[in-house]
Amino acid sequence: MEVEVLAPAQWQPLLVRETGVDSSALANLLAAAHRRHAGLSVQAAASWLRGGSGSLRVTILKRLSDALFRLPRDNPHAVKPPLDSRFLDLLPPSQLVMQALGPLASRACRQMGRTILFGQSDIAGTSSAAAHYPEYETAFGREVDAIVTAEPAKSERFFWDRLAYQVWIGAHAAAEQLTPLGAGSAAPEDDHVPANVDGGVLHFLKVLEPRFPRRTHSSLTRVRQQQDNIRPSPLKQAGVRGIRVSRALADVQDRLFSEFTHPRIIQLDRLINSGFLVRLRPPPLGERRRLLLVGLASEPSTASGSAFAKAMWLDAAERLAVLLVQAGVRMADLVHITGMDEDIVTRVAVSLDQPGPYRSEVDALTFGAHERLAMLRAHGWLPGFLDINPKILPTPNREGATSSRQGIAGRLERTTLAAFRHFPLSIEAAASDRTRAFEQYGRVHVQVFLPMAELPAAEARTAWIDELARAIGLTVGKSANIAVVGMPRRADGAFHLLQGRRAPTVIEGVAKERGRTLDSVATDLSGALLHGALETLHG
């Protein structure tokens, strides 16, 4: 790409031509974009600042709204909820340039094969660049209009999806930076690095529509039939230490028998006003949390196979969250851990202590991509689960400790040691290591995602899975289980699912001769992950 740099004496007169905008704001916006080597034109920057009908701001806002709320298979004429016009104003100026205008300007310049940057040095650029700047400006405006207004092809949809979610996350973070995070929100990051959305995972979340067949509906009725059984019942500790006076509704069942000897009018008065005598019991026994679901990836989701697998883990986790909330199970936690390389780990953790919007209303087995993305946005799961540069945790290797295990078992051991030692308080409680963290839960289910090349031969897999469980610190049994997903490089390959307490299964990839589609593979993989978690929950 041809790059030319103009000196201040050459580009500052270009700003004077634009009327109706603040000159200092225009200069600051251009300087911020050009420092990132994005050749945003003066005309485009002025159009952004002016706003109004037909401006660059309005057209970009419409495209971002489409990317957030419209799926590829939707009717293009269907009405979708628009974003508020003040949405983009929530972004700090640096993020506005970095996450919205910068990528657009860079894309337009790449398609033009040319960029003109405004430098700060007094060394003048070529006179031809200054003379032909109006021509460059016109070509830049034409390219930006084509990017923003044209019906996007697959590659353009990918670009806009990623950009829209990054801008959406940045705007919400800016609006809520002074508001404490609610239950179910990801842990706040200390460094406030803007989110970098995993475009591959987001793509699969938008395009895949798992459709569970009738047999899956039948096999999952158990969780609905046993909702009363998995609801946590109040703990009753034996023993009475004395008698006390109470007006609490929860203590009505512990009233002394003598309370019933009073006339009914006196009983009513004591219930409402003066209080009644109840047995003084010791504090209730400590209750363990119900379920911990861990997704453990040995590498980032850079290939389509690993991105597909992570998208289906998120799909299964969201369906599980809906089932748990509807069954009254609140004390459950979800964790996703990724080993970035030999000594870097990322971790995202959320709690299901509150029902949250949507989850009480949708059918966990039939909701589609619209509901899945709406729930991800509403429940504080973003940017964490889609962020490819969240908080980075050094593994014990970096701190001088060594692992006795080699190969994949050693990597998983170091990864989980780092992740569990840095749990947020909502999940960590008193735990400072994996074993104590697992002991907080009545049920633990770990799902490990590995490249297919890491899987051993079939005859050695049972002992190998046991070794992985020991490396993670998990004791497989009635209350804990492990599953291993072997991922192909491409999403159209076959996924191998190995269960700690079940026979391994092979989830076939796309095979044209068999008529398989990605949706059917998604159904099998998401359903298998959901089944495994529910089986562990039921013991």
VEXTIBA-568886 format. One record per residue (C-alpha): residue number from 0; residue in one letter; x negated, y negated, z. Coordinates in Angstrom, 3 decimals, decimal comma. Example, Ala and Ser with C-alpha at 12.3 -4.5 7.8 and 13.67 -1.06 7.14 Angstrom:
2
(0 'A' (-12,300 4,500 7,800))
(1 'S' (-13,670 1,060 7,140))
This chain:
539
(0 'M' (0,000 0,000 0,000))
(1 'E' (-1,278 -3,451 -0,906))
(2 'V' (-1,739 -5,665 2,183))
(3 'E' (-2,305 -9,432 2,079))
(4 'V' (-2,760 -11,782 5,047))
(5 'L' (-1,875 -15,482 5,062))
(6 'A' (-3,408 -18,079 7,355))
(7 'P' (-1,177 -20,288 9,582))
(8 'A' (-1,655 -23,220 7,224))
(9 'Q' (-0,203 -21,080 4,432))
(10 'W' (2,776 -19,489 6,183))
(11 'Q' (3,932 -22,172 8,649))
(12 'P' (5,417 -24,399 5,866))
(13 'L' (7,582 -21,425 4,848))
(14 'L' (9,421 -21,629 8,178))
(15 'V' (10,496 -25,235 7,614))
(16 'R' (12,731 -24,220 4,700))
(17 'E' (15,093 -22,257 6,953))
(18 'T' (17,822 -24,366 8,553))
(19 'G' (20,331 -23,476 11,252))
(20 'V' (17,831 -21,560 13,369))
(21 'D' (15,527 -22,500 16,205))
(22 'S' (12,051 -22,897 14,700))
(23 'S' (10,222 -21,607 17,776))
(24 'A' (12,489 -18,530 18,004))
(25 'L' (11,903 -17,859 14,299))
(26 'A' (8,130 -18,190 14,721))
(27 'N' (8,113 -15,905 17,772))
(28 'L' (10,193 -13,238 16,027))
(29 'L' (7,944 -13,246 12,973))
(30 'A' (4,785 -13,190 15,086))
(31 'A' (6,055 -10,192 17,079))
(32 'A' (6,894 -8,256 13,906))
(33 'H' (3,698 -9,114 12,056))
(34 'R' (1,523 -8,175 15,029))
(35 'R' (2,889 -4,664 14,500))
(36 'H' (1,911 -4,868 10,806))
(37 'A' (5,575 -5,043 9,765))
(38 'G' (5,898 -7,626 6,967))
(39 'L' (9,319 -9,010 7,978))
(40 'S' (10,187 -11,851 5,626))
(41 'V' (11,074 -15,352 6,814))
(42 'Q' (14,453 -15,169 5,100))
(43 'A' (15,361 -11,849 6,764))
(44 'A' (14,250 -13,084 10,203))
(45 'A' (16,310 -16,249 9,820))
(46 'S' (19,338 -14,220 8,734))
(47 'W' (18,944 -12,092 11,840))
(48 'L' (18,810 -15,121 14,147))
(49 'R' (21,724 -16,912 12,494))
(50 'G' (24,096 -13,954 12,693))
(51 'G' (27,598 -14,347 11,326))
(52 'S' (29,441 -12,539 8,554))
(53 'G' (27,209 -10,922 5,964))
(54 'S' (24,036 -11,477 7,976))
(55 'L' (21,324 -8,875 8,472))
(56 'R' (22,373 -8,517 12,118))
(57 'V' (25,965 -7,598 11,226))
(58 'T' (25,026 -5,064 8,545))
(59 'I' (22,437 -3,403 10,809))
(60 'L' (24,950 -3,272 13,659))
(61 'K' (27,475 -1,529 11,397))
(62 'R' (24,895 1,036 10,290))
(63 'L' (23,839 1,705 13,889))
(64 'S' (27,481 2,119 14,894))
(65 'D' (28,007 4,648 12,089))
(66 'A' (24,903 6,578 13,142))
(67 'L' (26,056 6,712 16,770))
(68 'F' (29,679 7,682 16,229))
(69 'R' (29,941 9,319 12,797))
(70 'L' (28,938 12,847 11,820))
(71 'P' (27,833 13,789 8,268))
(72 'R' (31,018 15,770 7,637))
(73 'D' (33,344 12,952 8,761))
(74 'N' (35,618 11,141 6,341))
(75 'P' (33,694 7,972 5,344))
(76 'H' (36,918 5,967 5,625))
(77 'A' (37,763 7,167 9,126))
(78 'V' (37,819 4,378 11,712))
(79 'K' (35,123 4,710 14,378))
(80 'P' (34,643 2,624 17,523))
(81 'P' (32,441 -0,386 16,665))
(82 'L' (29,560 -1,577 18,788))
(83 'D' (29,967 -4,885 20,582))
(84 'S' (28,350 -7,738 18,651))
(85 'R' (26,280 -8,574 21,741))
(86 'F' (24,857 -5,060 21,833))
(87 'L' (21,559 -5,963 20,181))
(88 'D' (21,097 -9,011 22,419))
(89 'L' (20,647 -6,669 25,385))
(90 'L' (17,334 -5,451 23,984))
(91 'P' (14,245 -7,265 25,246))
(92 'P' (12,589 -9,093 22,314))
(93 'S' (9,606 -6,729 22,288))
(94 'Q' (11,882 -3,674 22,038))
(95 'L' (14,067 -5,374 19,451))
(96 'V' (11,065 -5,693 17,174))
(97 'M' (9,552 -2,346 18,065))
(98 'Q' (12,736 -0,280 17,798))
(99 'A' (14,911 -2,101 15,243))
(100 'L' (13,385 -4,748 13,009))
(101 'G' (9,871 -3,319 12,965))
(102 'P' (10,800 0,135 11,622))
(103 'L' (13,148 -1,393 9,049))
(104 'A' (10,569 -3,887 7,827))
(105 'S' (7,861 -1,215 7,643))
(106 'R' (10,149 1,077 5,674))
(107 'A' (11,036 -1,690 3,217))
(108 'C' (7,354 -2,561 2,718))
(109 'R' (6,429 1,081 2,106))
(110 'Q' (9,106 1,339 -0,565))
(111 'M' (7,829 -1,884 -2,159))
(112 'G' (4,224 -0,722 -1,939))
(113 'R' (3,258 -4,155 -0,671))
(114 'T' (3,284 -6,251 2,485))
(115 'I' (2,361 -9,849 3,294))
(116 'L' (1,437 -10,487 6,926))
(117 'F' (1,170 -13,768 8,812))
(118 'G' (-2,218 -13,929 10,472))
(119 'Q' (-3,582 -16,212 13,180))
(120 'S' (-7,056 -16,702 11,703))
(121 'D' (-7,913 -19,900 9,827))
(122 'I' (-9,360 -17,836 7,001))
(123 'A' (-6,963 -18,446 4,137))
(124 'G' (-5,492 -15,600 2,179))
(125 'T' (-5,326 -15,475 -1,583))
(126 'S' (-3,531 -18,374 -3,159))
(127 'S' (-1,564 -15,981 -5,356))
(128 'A' (-0,022 -14,336 -2,263))
(129 'A' (1,184 -17,711 -0,984))
(130 'A' (2,443 -18,736 -4,404))
(131 'H' (4,323 -15,501 -4,946))
(132 'Y' (5,816 -15,320 -1,450))
(133 'P' (9,350 -16,255 -2,677))
(134 'E' (9,142 -13,299 -5,066))
(135 'Y' (7,999 -11,042 -2,210))
(136 'E' (10,808 -12,363 -0,044))
(137 'T' (13,417 -11,573 -2,693))
(138 'A' (12,064 -8,056 -3,203))
(139 'F' (11,960 -7,486 0,565))
(140 'G' (15,569 -8,624 0,946))
(141 'R' (16,624 -6,301 -1,875))
(142 'E' (14,900 -3,312 -0,243))
(143 'V' (16,367 -4,046 3,198))
(144 'D' (19,851 -4,409 1,716))
(145 'A' (19,448 -1,069 -0,043))
(146 'I' (18,324 0,617 3,175))
(147 'V' (21,068 -0,913 5,316))
(148 'T' (24,076 -0,868 2,999))
(149 'A' (23,589 2,152 0,725))
(150 'E' (25,331 5,413 1,559))
(151 'P' (22,499 7,271 3,306))
(152 'A' (21,089 10,475 1,896))
(153 'K' (19,867 13,179 4,252))
(154 'S' (16,491 11,527 4,879))
(155 'E' (18,128 8,125 5,453))
(156 'R' (20,616 9,644 7,903))
(157 'F' (17,705 11,134 9,813))
(158 'F' (16,064 7,688 9,957))
(159 'W' (19,232 5,895 11,094))
(160 'D' (20,181 8,556 13,648))
(161 'R' (16,833 8,270 15,374))
(162 'L' (16,792 4,475 15,189))
(163 'A' (20,370 4,130 16,468))
(164 'Y' (19,797 6,260 19,539))
(165 'Q' (16,525 4,516 20,357))
(166 'V' (18,234 1,121 20,167))
(167 'W' (21,258 2,388 22,125))
(168 'I' (19,050 3,807 24,878))
(169 'G' (16,960 0,646 25,035))
(170 'A' (20,007 -1,612 25,257))
(171 'H' (21,589 0,434 28,047))
(172 'A' (18,317 0,581 29,957))
(173 'A' (18,032 -3,201 29,723))
(174 'A' (21,645 -3,661 30,895))
(175 'E' (21,264 -1,275 33,846))
(176 'Q' (17,684 -1,930 34,920))
(177 'L' (18,870 -3,578 38,138))
(178 'T' (21,587 -0,984 38,786))
(179 'P' (20,769 2,140 40,831))
(180 'L' (21,034 5,327 38,836))
(181 'G' (24,175 7,300 39,541))
(182 'A' (24,410 11,018 40,212))
(183 'G' (23,543 13,050 37,161))
(184 'S' (21,165 10,434 35,799))
(185 'A' (17,628 11,250 34,862))
(186 'A' (14,929 10,133 37,262))
(187 'P' (13,694 6,566 36,625))
(188 'E' (10,303 6,330 35,012))
(189 'D' (7,617 4,204 36,625))
(190 'D' (5,977 3,022 33,418))
(191 'H' (9,213 1,998 31,586))
(192 'V' (7,886 3,275 28,268))
(193 'P' (10,643 2,825 25,649))
(194 'A' (12,264 6,055 24,563))
(195 'N' (10,934 7,857 21,514))
(196 'V' (13,857 9,992 20,368))
(197 'D' (13,206 13,501 19,093))
(198 'G' (14,771 13,159 15,663))
(199 'G' (14,727 16,901 14,920))
(200 'V' (16,695 17,855 18,030))
(201 'L' (19,130 14,961 17,486))
(202 'H' (19,676 16,071 13,885))
(203 'F' (20,690 19,579 14,946))
(204 'L' (22,925 18,219 17,719))
(205 'K' (24,792 16,181 15,111))
(206 'V' (25,137 18,744 12,325))
(207 'L' (25,638 22,065 14,135))
(208 'E' (29,107 23,242 15,119))
(209 'P' (28,982 26,523 17,097))
(210 'R' (32,315 28,333 16,784))
(211 'F' (32,670 31,103 19,326))
(212 'P' (34,596 34,119 18,006))
(213 'R' (37,485 35,717 19,859))
(214 'R' (35,266 38,313 21,552))
(215 'T' (33,212 35,496 23,083))
(216 'H' (36,357 33,835 24,405))
(217 'S' (37,409 37,148 25,942))
(218 'S' (34,051 37,844 27,548))
(219 'L' (33,888 34,371 29,071))
(220 'T' (37,337 34,502 30,657))
(221 'R' (35,606 35,946 33,716))
(222 'V' (34,317 32,539 34,739))
(223 'R' (37,831 31,127 34,552))
(224 'Q' (39,426 34,068 36,346))
(225 'Q' (36,833 33,828 39,129))
(226 'Q' (36,824 30,078 39,572))
(227 'D' (38,058 30,468 43,136))
(228 'N' (35,274 32,961 43,854))
(229 'I' (32,462 30,671 42,703))
(230 'R' (33,836 27,576 44,394))
(231 'P' (31,776 26,848 47,502))
(232 'S' (33,922 27,433 50,591))
(233 'P' (33,345 25,422 53,815))
(234 'L' (30,862 27,119 56,076))
(235 'K' (32,114 28,140 59,538))
(236 'Q' (29,462 28,576 62,182))
(237 'A' (30,381 30,802 65,137))
(238 'G' (30,317 29,536 68,734))
(239 'V' (31,960 26,698 70,677))
(240 'R' (29,950 24,215 72,728))
(241 'G' (32,835 22,400 74,352))
(242 'I' (35,876 20,248 73,687))
(243 'R' (36,131 16,804 72,141))
(244 'V' (38,751 14,327 70,895))
(245 'S' (39,137 13,803 67,153))
(246 'R' (41,462 12,170 64,637))
(247 'A' (39,781 13,653 61,559))
(248 'L' (41,969 15,572 59,135))
(249 'A' (39,238 18,223 58,718))
(250 'D' (39,486 19,029 62,459))
(251 'V' (43,227 19,705 62,517))
(252 'Q' (42,686 23,461 62,134))
(253 'D' (40,382 23,473 65,191))
(254 'R' (42,973 21,965 67,599))
(255 'L' (43,325 23,633 70,987))
(256 'F' (46,395 25,795 71,536))
(257 'S' (47,495 23,402 74,279))
(258 'E' (48,016 20,699 71,646))
(259 'F' (51,031 22,627 70,366))
(260 'T' (52,774 22,561 73,778))
(261 'H' (53,559 18,838 73,488))
(262 'P' (56,861 17,628 72,016))
(263 'R' (56,669 17,006 68,285))
(264 'I' (56,826 13,206 68,696))
(265 'I' (53,804 13,330 71,019))
(266 'Q' (51,940 15,622 68,609))
(267 'L' (52,581 13,120 65,816))
(268 'D' (51,371 10,228 67,968))
(269 'R' (48,170 12,099 68,873))
(270 'L' (47,525 13,013 65,225))
(271 'I' (47,916 9,408 64,066))
(272 'N' (46,876 7,254 67,012))
(273 'S' (45,296 8,580 70,184))
(274 'G' (43,554 11,698 68,809))
(275 'F' (43,798 15,399 69,659))
(276 'L' (41,619 17,910 71,454))
(277 'V' (39,465 20,147 69,241))
(278 'R' (36,732 22,711 69,762))
(279 'L' (33,241 21,249 69,644))
(280 'R' (31,312 23,402 67,192))
(281 'P' (27,602 23,252 66,316))
(282 'P' (26,644 21,470 63,080))
(283 'P' (27,451 23,550 59,969))
(284 'L' (24,798 25,804 58,597))
(285 'G' (22,666 24,346 55,825))
(286 'E' (24,081 25,253 52,411))
(287 'R' (21,824 26,155 49,524))
(288 'R' (22,452 24,651 46,117))
(289 'R' (24,387 26,948 43,817))
(290 'L' (22,453 27,215 40,546))
(291 'L' (19,188 26,075 38,968))
(292 'L' (18,963 26,410 35,176))
(293 'V' (15,458 25,861 33,797))
(294 'G' (14,536 25,501 30,135))
(295 'L' (10,789 25,992 29,764))
(296 'A' (9,172 25,265 26,396))
(297 'S' (5,508 26,099 25,845))
(298 'E' (5,096 23,415 23,155))
(299 'P' (6,879 20,263 21,839))
(300 'S' (9,753 20,660 19,383))
(301 'T' (7,794 19,598 16,311))
(302 'A' (8,833 22,486 14,037))
(303 'S' (12,441 22,967 12,946))
(304 'G' (12,674 26,323 14,770))
(305 'S' (11,752 24,841 18,154))
(306 'A' (13,954 21,766 17,562))
(307 'F' (16,873 24,082 16,731))
(308 'A' (16,244 26,107 19,903))
(309 'K' (16,113 23,028 22,132))
(310 'A' (19,312 21,663 20,581))
(311 'M' (21,054 24,954 21,340))
(312 'W' (19,686 24,945 24,897))
(313 'L' (21,245 21,510 25,354))
(314 'D' (24,505 22,737 23,812))
(315 'A' (24,628 25,742 26,164))
(316 'A' (23,645 23,594 29,170))
(317 'E' (26,444 21,126 28,450))
(318 'R' (29,004 23,921 28,090))
(319 'L' (27,747 25,454 31,337))
(320 'A' (28,040 22,062 33,051))
(321 'V' (31,659 21,768 31,898))
(322 'L' (32,498 25,261 33,193))
(323 'L' (30,821 24,611 36,548))
(324 'V' (32,510 21,265 37,075))
(325 'Q' (35,907 22,660 36,135))
(326 'A' (35,302 25,569 38,526))
(327 'G' (34,456 23,169 41,335))
(328 'V' (30,743 24,038 41,480))
(329 'R' (28,932 20,766 42,116))
(330 'M' (25,588 21,755 43,656))
(331 'A' (23,830 22,780 40,442))
(332 'D' (20,753 21,363 38,710))
(333 'L' (19,390 21,476 35,168))
(334 'V' (15,698 21,100 34,370))
(335 'H' (13,856 21,065 31,054))
(336 'I' (10,062 21,359 31,118))
(337 'T' (7,752 21,070 28,106))
(338 'G' (4,060 21,894 27,991))
(339 'M' (2,641 19,253 25,651))
(340 'D' (-0,862 20,740 25,559))
(341 'E' (-3,301 22,468 27,912))
(342 'D' (-3,111 19,811 30,634))
(343 'I' (-0,046 17,624 29,947))
(344 'V' (3,513 18,454 31,025))
(345 'T' (6,811 16,573 30,663))
(346 'R' (9,842 17,206 32,846))
(347 'V' (13,489 16,075 32,825))
(348 'A' (15,883 16,954 35,650))
(349 'V' (19,568 16,161 36,275))
(350 'S' (22,060 17,176 38,955))
(351 'L' (25,704 18,165 38,504))
(352 'D' (26,931 16,764 41,796))
(353 'Q' (29,627 14,598 40,186))
(354 'P' (32,244 15,605 37,569))
(355 'G' (31,560 12,606 35,338))
(356 'P' (33,715 11,589 32,378))
(357 'Y' (34,781 14,115 29,731))
(358 'R' (33,697 17,251 31,567))
(359 'S' (36,978 17,666 33,415))
(360 'E' (38,968 17,300 30,200))
(361 'V' (37,272 19,265 27,410))
(362 'D' (37,354 22,973 26,625))
(363 'A' (33,804 24,237 27,125))
(364 'L' (34,085 26,819 24,338))
(365 'T' (35,699 24,747 21,600))
(366 'F' (34,264 21,244 21,797))
(367 'G' (32,257 20,105 18,786))
(368 'A' (29,392 17,760 17,964))
(369 'H' (31,422 14,597 18,652))
(370 'E' (32,241 15,688 22,202))
(371 'R' (28,734 17,067 22,782))
(372 'L' (27,063 13,775 21,853))
(373 'A' (29,654 11,748 23,769))
(374 'M' (28,950 13,798 26,892))
(375 'L' (25,198 13,413 26,471))
(376 'R' (25,613 9,640 26,231))
(377 'A' (28,070 9,409 29,115))
(378 'H' (26,362 11,593 31,701))
(379 'G' (22,947 9,989 31,938))
(380 'W' (21,246 12,818 30,024))
(381 'L' (19,668 10,331 27,642))
(382 'P' (16,967 9,456 26,927))
(383 'G' (15,414 12,199 29,077))
(384 'F' (16,437 15,293 27,120))
(385 'L' (15,708 13,651 23,750))
(386 'D' (12,633 11,642 24,737))
(387 'I' (9,367 13,041 23,401))
(388 'N' (7,238 10,763 25,563))
(389 'P' (8,863 10,858 29,007))
(390 'K' (6,858 10,812 32,228))
(391 'I' (3,610 12,756 31,769))
(392 'L' (2,495 15,011 34,614))
(393 'P' (-1,065 16,323 34,886))
(394 'T' (-1,229 20,067 35,368))
(395 'P' (-3,378 21,639 38,107))
(396 'N' (-6,049 22,219 35,446))
(397 'R' (-6,643 18,488 35,247))
(398 'E' (-6,939 18,260 39,047))
(399 'G' (-9,656 20,883 39,228))
(400 'A' (-7,580 23,952 40,144))
(401 'T' (-7,959 27,070 38,058))
(402 'S' (-5,447 29,768 37,181))
(403 'S' (-6,199 33,455 37,531))
(404 'R' (-3,872 34,217 34,641))
(405 'Q' (-4,872 33,951 31,014))
(406 'G' (-2,989 33,234 27,813))
(407 'I' (0,663 32,278 27,805))
(408 'A' (1,206 33,406 31,412))
(409 'G' (-1,556 31,088 32,580))
(410 'R' (-0,131 28,156 30,596))
(411 'L' (3,358 28,695 32,018))
(412 'E' (1,928 28,985 35,519))
(413 'R' (0,122 25,636 35,260))
(414 'T' (3,133 24,017 33,573))
(415 'T' (5,615 25,010 36,278))
(416 'L' (3,196 24,204 39,099))
(417 'A' (2,898 20,645 37,799))
(418 'A' (6,607 20,179 37,043))
(419 'F' (7,952 21,510 40,345))
(420 'R' (5,453 19,565 42,381))
(421 'H' (6,781 16,330 40,872))
(422 'F' (10,515 16,974 41,125))
(423 'P' (12,736 13,938 41,811))
(424 'L' (14,103 13,749 45,352))
(425 'S' (17,622 14,729 44,324))
(426 'I' (16,355 18,168 43,335))
(427 'E' (13,141 18,516 45,265))
(428 'A' (14,616 18,065 48,774))
(429 'A' (11,992 19,535 51,096))
(430 'A' (10,326 21,654 48,450))
(431 'S' (6,731 20,956 47,490))
(432 'D' (6,114 24,010 45,328))
(433 'R' (7,995 26,354 43,006))
(434 'T' (8,700 29,100 45,542))
(435 'R' (10,260 26,751 48,078))
(436 'A' (12,150 25,005 45,285))
(437 'F' (13,631 28,297 44,060))
(438 'E' (14,601 29,218 47,632))
(439 'Q' (16,955 26,227 47,741))
(440 'Y' (19,259 27,904 45,222))
(441 'G' (21,650 30,783 45,458))
(442 'R' (20,999 31,563 41,763))
(443 'V' (18,063 30,719 39,479))
(444 'H' (18,003 31,315 35,721))
(445 'V' (14,869 30,468 33,705))
(446 'Q' (14,935 30,415 29,899))
(447 'V' (11,461 30,373 28,306))
(448 'F' (10,975 29,282 24,690))
(449 'L' (7,853 30,600 22,937))
(450 'P' (6,659 30,822 19,324))
(451 'M' (7,355 34,212 17,791))
(452 'A' (3,619 34,846 17,506))
(453 'E' (3,361 34,847 21,320))
(454 'L' (5,701 37,840 21,705))
(455 'P' (3,941 41,181 22,253))
(456 'A' (4,840 44,501 20,683))
(457 'A' (8,225 45,964 21,644))
(458 'E' (6,802 48,680 23,897))
(459 'A' (4,897 46,134 26,033))
(460 'R' (7,637 43,558 26,477))
(461 'T' (9,097 44,763 29,789))
(462 'A' (5,791 44,496 31,650))
(463 'W' (5,028 41,253 29,821))
(464 'I' (8,292 39,606 30,940))
(465 'D' (7,599 40,683 34,521))
(466 'E' (4,176 39,031 34,287))
(467 'L' (5,745 35,805 32,962))
(468 'A' (8,240 35,798 35,848))
(469 'R' (5,436 36,198 38,382))
(470 'A' (3,496 33,395 36,697))
(471 'I' (6,505 31,105 37,002))
(472 'G' (6,945 32,100 40,659))
(473 'L' (10,267 33,859 40,086))
(474 'T' (11,306 37,152 41,677))
(475 'V' (13,713 38,776 39,214))
(476 'G' (16,695 40,358 40,921))
(477 'K' (20,385 39,900 41,601))
(478 'S' (20,025 36,178 42,319))
(479 'A' (17,345 35,295 39,745))
(480 'N' (16,692 36,193 36,131))
(481 'I' (14,475 35,204 33,240))
(482 'A' (15,106 35,161 29,502))
(483 'V' (12,532 34,648 26,748))
(484 'V' (13,454 33,212 23,345))
(485 'G' (10,995 33,924 20,534))
(486 'M' (11,292 31,063 18,057))
(487 'P' (10,463 31,246 14,343))
(488 'R' (8,559 28,371 12,779))
(489 'R' (11,575 27,415 10,669))
(490 'A' (15,179 27,276 11,828))
(491 'D' (16,218 29,708 9,089))
(492 'G' (14,199 32,553 10,635))
(493 'A' (15,297 35,120 13,218))
(494 'F' (15,311 34,268 16,942))
(495 'H' (14,473 37,048 19,408))
(496 'L' (16,112 36,889 22,834))
(497 'L' (14,580 39,044 25,585))
(498 'Q' (16,436 39,289 28,899))
(499 'G' (14,784 40,265 32,159))
(500 'R' (17,626 42,612 33,071))
(501 'R' (19,109 43,389 29,664))
(502 'A' (18,170 44,971 26,383))
(503 'P' (16,564 42,500 23,939))
(504 'T' (18,651 41,141 21,090))
(505 'V' (17,723 39,666 17,718))
(506 'I' (19,692 36,642 16,555))
(507 'E' (19,359 36,628 12,796))
(508 'G' (18,459 33,480 10,946))
(509 'V' (19,977 32,277 7,704))
(510 'A' (20,037 35,080 5,131))
(511 'K' (21,825 34,061 1,964))
(512 'E' (22,535 37,599 0,929))
(513 'R' (24,442 38,119 4,175))
(514 'G' (26,243 34,793 3,999))
(515 'R' (24,825 33,525 7,275))
(516 'T' (24,910 29,815 8,028))
(517 'L' (23,120 27,678 10,589))
(518 'D' (26,422 27,245 12,429))
(519 'S' (26,739 31,003 12,903))
(520 'V' (23,146 31,254 14,149))
(521 'A' (23,853 28,341 16,504))
(522 'T' (26,926 30,171 17,793))
(523 'D' (24,905 33,297 18,559))
(524 'L' (21,984 31,512 20,214))
(525 'S' (24,022 29,039 22,270))
(526 'G' (26,437 31,801 23,282))
(527 'A' (23,601 34,102 24,352))
(528 'L' (21,975 31,364 26,456))
(529 'L' (25,324 30,525 28,057))
(530 'H' (26,079 34,197 28,753))
(531 'G' (22,725 34,674 30,453))
(532 'A' (23,258 31,709 32,772))
(533 'L' (26,788 32,852 33,675))
(534 'E' (25,636 36,399 34,361))
(535 'T' (23,004 35,087 36,740))
(536 'L' (25,597 32,878 38,424))
(537 'H' (27,866 35,884 39,019))
(538 'G' (24,947 38,052 40,120))
